[in-house]
Amino acid sequence: MVLTIAGGAGSIDASRCVACFNCLSVCPEQGLSFAFAWGRPRTDVPVGSRRATGGRADVPRRAFLAGALSLAPAVVRAAAPQAATPAAEPRAAVTPPGARGTRPFLDRCTGCQLCVSACLTGVLRPAFLEYGFEGMMKPRMDFASAYCNYDCRRCGEACPTGAIVELALEEKKLTSIGVAQFTRRLCIVEAKGKDCVACSEHCPTKAVETVPFGENLRLPQVNEELCIDCGACEYACPVGPERAIVVAARPAHARARKPAEEPPSARRADGGFPF
């Protein structure tokens, strides 16, 4: 997409434009517009193969390029060396609170990175192929690196296109963008017989609880009705490289059940606070 000025009256500094679309709505003369730029018009293409407006190459070339791009992931997988052991299936990218779900988010997001810059914890990162080709550079939640602050809604405040709706704080606290999934065999409580309640201690809604296990140990379990997918449990889990508790995305966001009471801030083992 490129920003153009009607009549060629001026030029756009593409190095500073973040494609936020604000200029379109505030221009009183409607002199600005966005258009796809597939390349420069060619003078050697027969007139009959061009569109009536703009003189660009017709649909067949675009269809060829679209088909080639759609085959790229398969080509990459075929060319990559096979691993000795089966690799874990890639997880769907998680969209931020206020995005409503994957499809509405991708339809509105321009990849301007303003929400990434505004994020207090750094959990929002530009995607590569987690959404597919159409979602390259659009923000996703990276819970391996950080978590979503329970009392923060800065991404919605920063978004200029409505891809992330600004939610009231109480509504944000009940917006479920995914659900935590616990793999018992990976947890060090069962695998090594060692005490660990990091995921439960860091959960702001107490969706991750613990139940008695073995001799004087406690094993986590997830209450999906309370889980909002803030990622604190995954971020806090000490197991690696594959963590015992991870977050699965919801294609369409849902509403979590309100906790019985506001939980107190949980202390980490080192005495600090996770939030």
Stockholm file with secondary structure:
# STOCKHOLM 1.0

chainA/1-275         MVLTIAGGAGSIDASRCVACFNCLSVCPEQGLSFAFAWGRPRTDVPVGSRRATGGRADVPRRAFLAGALSLAPAVVRAAAPQAATPAAEPRAAVTPPGARGTRPFLDRCTGCQLCVSACLTGVLRPAFLEYGFEGMMKPRMDFASAYCNYDCRRCGEACPTGAIVELALEEKKLTSIGVAQFTRRLCIVEAKGKDCVACSEHCPTKAVETVPFGENLRLPQVNEELCIDCGACEYACPVGPERAIVVAARPAHARARKPAEEPPSARRADGGFPF
#=GR chainA/1-275 SS CEEEEGGGCSCCCTTTCCCCCHHHHHCTTCCEEEECCCSCCCSSSCGGGBCTTTCCBCHHHHHHHHHHHHHHHHHHHHHSCCCSSCCCCCCCCCCCTTSCBHHHHHHHCCCCCHHHHHCSSSCEEECSSTTCGGGTTCEEECTTTCCCCTTCCHHHHHCSSSSSCCCCHHHHTTEEEEEEEECGGGSHHHHSCCCCCHHHHHCTTCCEEEEEETTTEEEEEECTTTCCCCSHHHHHCCCCSSCSEEEEEEEEEEECCCCSSCCCCCCCTTSCCCC
#=GC SS_cons         CEEEEGGGCSCCCTTTCCCCCHHHHHCTTCCEEEECCCSCCCSSSCGGGBCTTTCCBCHHHHHHHHHHHHHHHHHHHHHSCCCSSCCCCCCCCCCCTTSCBHHHHHHHCCCCCHHHHHCSSSCEEECSSTTCGGGTTCEEECTTTCCCCTTCCHHHHHCSSSSSCCCCHHHHTTEEEEEEEECGGGSHHHHSCCCCCHHHHHCTTCCEEEEEETTTEEEEEECTTTCCCCSHHHHHCCCCSSCSEEEEEEEEEEECCCCSSCCCCCCCTTSCCCC
//
